[in-house]
Amino acid sequence: MTLYVVTIPGTLLSGLTPEARTELVRALRGSDPRETELGAAEDLDLLTFYPDSSAFSLRLEVEAADTAAAEAQARDLATGALRKAGLSADAARSRCPDHSASPLPCIA
């Protein structure tokens, strides 16, 4: 098994309340397969929102046998975290490699 960091860029199509953002980060936090619990300074920056934009990036650390499995696991984690935060995959769009918009999660 190898440790992968998968980045999923996207755009929220609806607003994200502070409570939903907190829940999204909480749901994503469980994606640290090593459960290092070293503290905030050492944590992977899981969620980035860009200024004056609804664009974001999720960075998920997953342990998998290969790249395809890592991408699939990251998609599942992203979808589950969005649902836990009260957002459906349709409430966010991800930029795909062919530059088309698609429902989250699409790995780029």
Order of alpha helices (4+ residues) and beta strands (2+ residues): beta-alpha-beta-beta-alpha-beta-beta
